[in-house]
């Protein structure tokens, strides 16, 4: 494994990154750093924020304040063809909304103001019929959580996950995470900053279906639903996984690394980000892992996402073998 990581990094011109692998008992069984990157270096994890945001929303559901069937009409007062969009649609990126909106990068707004702007844009498709990867869906879902909890997103994240897991205040969501700017309109789908050691606790919580370190977050049913595709017959629009050559579909805030997706759900899920940070887990093989890095657009020959996701795919059988599975 170490040889593969080093040779791939060298071939792609990647000079700073790391990998950490944890077994089902949360023991760090492998760690390797390239260059001067360290497991305590906090960086912008981009779309790896999505899976974490999912856990926060799962816990709001556990508390009975929302359900996967809660609609934008009920919670946000949306009307017309947008009123029937459910939290399930939003978490699976099948809301039919335009997947991106410029308001999500505006540091001076609040999440409420951004979502009010999103509400004015015509829908792209009826809910549940089209998959489009993008930041808008979770921005709306998070606003629903803010309304029913009467808490801002970062407060909700801190109280739900960061504080119980012992994570410091710097592990938080920003509008512009690489510059650490904007916390009133956090980018829910991509604004989190964390180190490998910090993110590992969040990933452990997902691996153990919300039952980790004495905590109970979300429900077992929600973590089971996460591993299935809620609308298997959707038209696939924007899909970064297909763009880099993989047939994987999407569950609830996570890619399903099975093709086709089994009826009972996919044991391996992931949440790779645009800067190369790639967390994944495999419950069948009994481990979870993080490729840690924060690369710029030109920092990997052949593309950042291709580099990290290809490396993840090639590491998976090696890890399975090393663990004796």
N, C-alpha and C positions, 0 to 999 in steps of 0.2 A: 504493500500500500504506500509506504513511504517513498519508494522509488517512483511509483506512478505519479504521485502528487508532485514530487520534485521535477520529474521530467516534463510533465504537462505544463507546469508553471514556467519552466525554462523555455519550452517550445512556444508558448503564447506570449512570452515577455512579461509575465506577471511576477513582480519582485516582492510583493508583500501580501501574504495570506496565511490562513491556518486551517487545520481540520481537527475536530475533536469528535470522538465516538464514545457513547455511553451504553452500557448494557442494561438489561431490564431491571437490574438492581441499582441502577443509577451510579454505577462505578465508571469512572472515566478509564476506558480500556485502551485508548489510543489517542495520542495528541502529537501533532507535528506543526511546526511553524516554518514559514518561508520568509527569508529576510528578517527585518526587525519587527514584524507584526507580532503582537502578543495576545493571549487570551483575555487580557484585561483592558485591551484598547477598545474604547467605546466609539462606535461608528454608526452611520445611517444604514439601517438594514433594508430600506426600501420596501418592496412588496412582501418581505418576510413579516411585516407588520400585520398583514391580513389575517394570518392564523391566530395571532395574539388578540386582535380585535374581535375575532370570532368567539374566543373564550369569554371576553368581557360581556358580549351580547348573550352568550349561552347562560351566563350567570344571572343576567337581568331576567331571562326567561325562567330560570330555576326559582327565582323569587316570586314568580307569578305576576310580574309587572308587564310582561309582553308574552306573546307566543309566536311560533313560526307563522301563524295565520293572522297575526295583527297586521292591519293595513295602514297605509299612509293616510287614507281617508279618516279612519278612526283616531289615529294618534296625532297626525299633523294637520288634519282638516283639508287635505287635498281633495279635489273634486274632479269630475269628468273621467276621462279614460285613464287617469293616473291614480284614482282613488282606490282601485282594487289591487294595487301593488302590495304584496305581503313582505314580511321580513324574510320569509323563505326565498322569495324572488330576489331580494336584495343581497342576501348572503350567498346566493348561487350565481349572481351576476346575470340573472335572466329577467330583470325588472322591465326590460324594454326601453329603459331610459337611455339617452345618449351617454356612452360610458365615461366621457370626460367633459369637464367644464372648467373654464379659466378661473372661476372663483376658488377652486381648491388650492390654488397657489398664491392667493392673496393674503398676506400676513396681517393686514389691517382689519379684516373682517372677523365676525364671530361665525361659529358653525351654523348658528341659526340664520344669519344673513346669507351665508353661502347656499344653504339648502333652500332658502326662499327664492334665490336666483335659479337654482336647478329646477324648481317647481314650475317655472314659466316656459321651459323648453319643451317643444312638442316631442311626444314619444317616438321612438324609432320602430317599435313593434309591440304587439300586445304582450302583457306579462306572461312569462312561462313558455314563450315561443322562440326566443333568440338569446344566445349567449354572447355577451360582449364584455371582455375583460377591461376593467378600467376603474377609476377611483370614485366615480359618482355614487355607485350603489351603496358602498359602505359609509359614505358621507351622510347619506339619507338615513341609513340604519342607525348610525350613531346619534343622529339628531332625535330619532324616535326614543332611543335610550335616555338621552338627556331630558326629554319631556316627561317621561314616566318616572324617572328617578329624581328629577329636579336637581340634578348635578351636572356640572360641566364634564366633558369627556375625560380630560386628564385627571380630574378629581375621582371620577368613576374608575378609571384604570388604576390609579394609585391605591384607592381603597380596596378594589376587588383583587388585584394581583400584585402590584409592586410592594406594598407594605407587608402583606401576609407572607410574601416570598423573601422578604428581607432585601429588596432591591433599593438602591439609593435614588434620591430625587432626580438625578440626571437621566435615569431611564424613564423617558417621557416622550410624548408625541409633539412634533413641531409641524408648522406649515411648510417650512423649508429646512429639513433636518440636517443637510450638509452644512448649512450656515448657522444652525441652532436658532432660527428665527421664527417667531409666531407661535403662540400657544392657545390663542382664543379661537382659531380656526384650524385645529390640527388636521393634518392629512391622515385620515383614519386608515387608508389603504396603503400608506407608505411613509409615514412620518416618524416612526419610532427610532430611537437611538439606544443601542445596547452593546455590551461586549459579548464575546463568546461565552464567558463564564456566567454572565447575567442572563443571556438568552437561553442558556441550557436549562435553567430553572423553569422558564416559561414553556419550553419544549417538553420537559419532563412532565409537566402538568397535563399537556395534551396527550402525550404517550400513555399516561396512566388514566386517561379519560376523566380528568378533573379530580382524581383522588391521589394526592401527592403531598408530602410534608405535613400531614395532618389536616389538609384542606379538603373541602368538597365544593368544587366550582362547576357550574353547569350540571347536567344530568347525564347518566349513562346513555339514555335514549338519544340525546342531542349529539353526543360524540359518536354514536352509531350512525345517526343520520348524516353526520359530516362526511362519512366515507362512502356515501352513495350519491348518485346523480339524481336530483329530484325531478328533473324533466329530461329524460333520456332522448326524447325525440326533437330537442331544440335544434334550430339552425345555428351552426357555429359561425359567428362573425369574427370579431377580433380575438385571436388566441395566440399568445406568445409561445406556448408549447408547440403548437402546430407550425408556427413560424420557424422554430429551430428543429423541426423534423420529428416531433413525438406526437403520437395519437391520443395523448392523455386528455381526459375530460375533467370537469370541475365538480366538486361537491359543495359543502358549505365552508367557505373561506379557505379551501385547500384543494390543491391538485390531487387527482386520484391516479396513482402510478400503477394502474392495471389497465390492460386493454385486451378484451372488453372488461368493463367493470362488473365484478360478480354481483349477483342479486343481493347477497348478504353484506356487500360492502368491500371496499378495497383495503387490505391490511397496510398498504404503504401509501402515505400521503406526504406532500411537500408544499413549500411556500417560497420558491426562489425569488430573488429581487434583482432589480435592474443594475445594481452595483456589484453583483456577483454573490452576495450573501445567500446561502442556500441551506435551509434547515429541512430535514426530512426524518421520517420514522418508519420503521417496519415492525409491526407488532408480531407478524409470523416469525420473523428472524430474531426478534427480541432485542432491538437496539434503537437508538435515535442518534442523530449526528448533525453536525454543523460544519459547513464550509464557510469560514469567516473571511471577509475582505470588504474593502470599499474602493472599487475601481472606477475610474472615469471612462467615458465612452471609448477612448482610444487606447485603453490600458491592457487590452487582450487581443492579440491577433485573431481575427475571425469572429470577434464579438464577445462581449462580456457574458451574456446569458448563455450563449452556446458553450463557452469555456466552462462555466460552473455547472451547468446542467449535464453536459456530456461527461464531465469528471464525476459527478454524482452517480450517473448511470453506470459508469465503468467501475466505480468503487463498490457498488452494491453487491455484486456476486463475490468480490474479494472479502468483504466484511462478513457476509453470510458464511463463507468457508472458514474464515478465521475464528468465528464464534462457534463453529461446529454445527451450523444449521444448514 
